[in-house]
Amino acid sequence: MRWKSKIRSIDLWLPIAAISIVANRGTLPEEFPYTRQRVVWLDLEKKTIDFAPGVVIPARPFWGVIGVAPPPGMGRVPSGPPNIFGGNMDNHDLLPGTSLYLPVHAPGALISVGDGHAAQGGGEVTVSAIETSLKGEIQIVLHKGMRITWPRAETPTHYIDNGLARRFESSRQNCDS
């Protein structure tokens, strides 16, 4: 069986967001040997982010986490790395109008949605996007008899095959994939 979530709407909920840099973490740990946190303000009507004086970024909200329960044999899983059940994919292309297909591993699928982002580039290089609270609507459809083994998505214009892999260790300190 596979399960489809059709993202019908996503919107900013609160006018505040946070950004973090975690020292020696992320995809470029040597570039960020320091820790920083800051708050930014969102204009809910204009759908913009006041990033810095004179720097306004358009909001492009999406949920970083959309997933179902893992297979029972996996036991409890952390929320960090995505896997065959979806999870923390941080895919900024999962916007309204997109269908996310996930394999079903447990009765009822047990959807989990969270990790709201006001905006993000092509990944969380410093272990954070512009994190905020979101509101929205997702339509759930169960496709019996159809089987997939990994998450896939379909936007109004593209097909997405998520390139997910386990966390890797390298010679760099605490590098997250």
Salt bridges, closest charged atoms under 4 A:
ASP11 OD1 - LYS47 NZ 3.01
GLU30 OE2 - ARG172 NH1 3.45
ASP90 OD1 - HIS117 NE2 3.58
ASP93 OD1 - ARG60 NH2 3.81
ASP93 OD1 - HIS92 NE2 3.90
ASP115 OD1 - HIS117 NE2 3.19
GLU124 OE2 - HIS117 NE2 3.12
GLU131 OE2 - HIS117 NE2 3.36
GLU137 OE2 - ARG8 NH1 3.47
ASP176 OD2 - ARG25 NH2 2.56
ASP176 OD1 - ARG167 NE 3.67
